[in-house]
Amino acid sequence: MVFFRRKGKLKKEFDDKLVNLIKETKEDLQQAKIIEELQDDYDLSVIAQRKAAESIHFYLFKEARNRRVILK
């Protein structure tokens, strides 16, 4: 039936979007880590920004593992 082919196509499309999001959040996380390392004084907003980026990245990574998405 047509519905089953569409389901596979939609899954692939959203899996690709998930992989792209993971790559973007990885870059954001790396930038947040660099900013935190280069900082001279103790700033909670920078630390909070890094932790938020870290939690988003690991959540998306966990979701990809649950969906059994292959990261390239």
Buried (B, 14 or more C-beta within 10 A) or exposed (E): EEEEEEEEEEEEEEBEEBBEBBBEBBEBBEEBEEEBEEEEEEEEEBEEBBEEBBEBBEEBBEEBEEEEBEEE
